[in-house]
Amino acid sequence: MRETHLTDCDFDAAQSAAAHAVDYMSSAFEAEFPDVPASRAAYAGELFMRALFLQDEIENRAAFDECLEHDVSDDVFVSSPAEIPEIVSINDDPRWSDVQDLLEVVCDELEMDSEYAVLHTRFWRLHGQRRDNWQTIARRAHRIKVARMVPEADDETIDNLARYFVAGVSRHDGWVREGPERDVTSTLDIVAQYYHRLFDLRTS
């Protein structure tokens, strides 16, 4: 929704959507990492969303450029897109290093292998350019997160949950943004199965 509102140059709505997203992701991280102090897990969720917003600004730079013709307050965008030369491709955008830096702090807060930050940034980078290999990299990255969330899980279970994650991303890619409720509903079954399995593993 933040992306949609930014494309429409509706900055107030974009900031409201961003705030809701941060709140929800912080709550999700608290549930996913119950062994981490709640404040640290929530902060990790906030930083994860900041990284996600930044990759969105890289990936959708052309769509957001029109907004730069308006008076935009400093807190609307994570980065300063006007400072990036127009000739720079998505792949060569220097802000990818900032995305990885944010994810590395996420890893620090959650005491998670920092390789997650490297692989997840690469996944976002490939996915934004619609390169075929993004699913493999996404699964490798998410295996690290699952292994941290459920340390006692075996390799097959970890890989199955990572595949659920990739399936959810693929379903998300099919969103048409004409009706947010319909778009979200289409993904709920995958997300619900993922979390049921995750929480079942913790109680078994």
C-alpha positions in Angstrom: 0.0 0.0 0.0 2.9 2.4 0.7 4.1 1.7 -2.9 0.7 2.3 -4.3 0.3 5.6 -2.5 3.8 6.8 -3.4 3.1 6.1 -7.0 0.0 8.3 -6.7 2.1 10.9 -4.8 -0.2 10.7 -1.8 2.4 11.2 0.8 0.1 11.2 3.9 -1.4 7.9 2.9 2.0 6.5 2.1 3.3 7.4 5.6 0.2 6.0 7.3 0.6 2.7 5.4 4.3 2.6 6.3 3.5 3.1 10.0 1.0 0.3 9.9 3.4 -2.0 8.1 6.1 -1.3 10.7 3.7 -2.0 13.6 2.6 -5.3 12.1 6.1 -6.5 11.2 7.4 -5.6 14.7 4.6 -7.7 16.2 5.4 -10.5 13.8 9.0 -10.5 14.8 8.1 -10.6 18.5 6.0 -13.7 17.8 8.7 -15.3 15.6 11.5 -14.8 18.0 10.0 -15.2 21.5 13.5 -15.8 23.0 14.6 -12.3 22.0 13.6 -9.4 24.3 10.4 -7.9 22.9 12.0 -4.5 22.4 14.9 -5.9 20.3 12.6 -8.1 18.2 10.3 -5.2 17.6 13.3 -3.0 16.6 14.4 -5.7 14.2 11.0 -5.7 12.6 11.2 -2.0 12.2 14.6 -2.2 10.6 13.5 -5.0 8.3 10.6 -2.8 7.1 13.0 0.1 6.5 15.2 -2.2 4.4 12.1 -3.4 2.5 10.9 0.2 1.9 14.4 1.0 0.6 14.5 -1.9 -1.8 11.1 -0.8 -3.0 12.4 2.7 -3.7 15.2 1.1 -5.8 13.0 -1.2 -7.6 10.3 1.4 -8.3 12.4 4.4 -8.9 10.9 5.2 -12.2 7.4 5.1 -10.8 8.4 7.3 -7.8 10.4 9.9 -9.7 7.2 11.9 -10.6 6.7 12.5 -6.9 10.0 14.3 -6.7 8.4 17.2 -8.6 6.4 17.8 -5.5 7.4 19.2 -2.1 8.4 16.0 -0.3 9.2 16.0 3.4 12.4 14.2 4.5 10.6 11.4 6.2 8.6 10.1 3.2 11.4 8.2 1.6 14.1 6.2 3.3 16.7 7.3 0.7 17.3 10.4 -1.4 16.3 9.2 -4.9 17.1 12.5 -6.4 20.8 12.0 -5.6 21.0 8.8 -7.7 22.2 9.3 -11.3 19.5 8.4 -13.8 21.9 6.2 -15.7 22.4 3.9 -12.8 20.6 0.6 -13.3 18.6 -1.3 -10.6 21.5 -3.8 -10.3 24.1 -1.1 -9.9 22.2 1.2 -7.5 24.5 2.0 -4.6 21.6 1.9 -2.1 21.8 -1.9 -2.1 24.6 -1.7 0.3 22.4 0.3 2.6 19.7 -2.4 2.4 22.3 -5.0 3.4 23.5 -2.9 6.2 20.0 -2.6 7.6 19.5 -6.3 7.4 22.8 -6.9 9.1 21.6 -4.9 12.1 18.4 -7.1 12.0 20.6 -10.1 12.3 22.6 -8.6 15.2 19.4 -7.8 17.1 18.1 -11.4 16.6 21.5 -13.1 17.0 21.0 -14.6 13.6 23.7 -15.6 11.0 24.6 -12.4 9.1 24.7 -14.5 5.9 20.9 -14.0 5.9 21.5 -10.2 5.2 23.7 -11.0 2.2 21.4 -13.6 0.7 18.1 -11.7 1.4 19.5 -8.6 -0.2 20.6 -10.7 -3.2 17.1 -12.2 -3.4 15.4 -8.7 -3.4 17.9 -7.6 -6.0 17.2 -10.5 -8.3 13.5 -10.5 -7.7 13.2 -6.8 -8.6 14.8 -7.5 -12.0 12.6 -10.7 -12.5 15.7 -12.9 -12.8 15.0 -16.6 -12.7 17.3 -17.5 -9.9 15.6 -15.4 -7.2 13.6 -18.4 -5.8 16.7 -20.3 -5.0 18.4 -17.4 -3.3 15.2 -16.6 -1.4 14.9 -20.1 -0.1 18.6 -20.2 1.0 18.1 -16.9 2.9 14.9 -18.0 4.5 16.4 -21.3 5.6 18.7 -19.3 7.9 15.7 -17.5 9.4 13.7 -20.6 10.0 16.7 -22.4 11.6 17.0 -19.4 13.9 13.3 -19.4 14.8 13.1 -23.2 15.3 16.6 -24.4 16.1 15.4 -28.0 16.8 13.8 -28.4 13.3 15.5 -30.8 10.9 16.8 -29.9 7.5 13.7 -31.2 5.6 11.3 -29.2 7.8 13.4 -26.0 7.4 13.5 -26.4 3.7 9.7 -27.0 3.5 9.0 -23.8 5.5 11.4 -21.9 3.2 9.5 -23.2 0.2 6.3 -21.9 1.8 7.9 -18.5 2.1 8.9 -18.5 -1.6 5.4 -19.6 -2.6 4.0 -16.7 -0.6 6.3 -14.2 -2.4 5.1 -15.7 -5.8 1.5 -15.3 -4.8 2.2 -11.7 -3.7 3.6 -11.0 -7.1 0.2 -11.8 -8.6 -1.5 -9.0 -6.6 -3.4 -6.6 -8.9 -3.8 -3.9 -6.3 -7.4 -3.2 -7.4 -8.7 -4.5 -4.1 -6.3 -4.9 -1.1 -8.7 -7.3 0.7 -8.9 -9.6 -2.3 -5.1 -9.6 -2.8 -4.4 -10.4 0.9 -7.1 -13.1 1.0 -5.4 -14.9 -1.9 -2.2 -15.3 0.2 -3.7 -16.1 3.6 -3.9 -19.8 3.1 -0.1 -20.0 2.5 0.7 -17.7 5.3 -1.6 -19.5 7.7 -0.1 -22.9 6.9 3.4 -21.5 7.3 2.7 -20.2 10.8 0.7 -23.2 11.9 3.6 -25.4 11.0 6.1 -23.0 12.6 4.2 -22.8 15.9 3.4 -26.5 16.0 7.1 -27.3 15.8 7.7 -25.2 18.9 5.1 -27.0 21.0 5.9 -30.5 19.8 
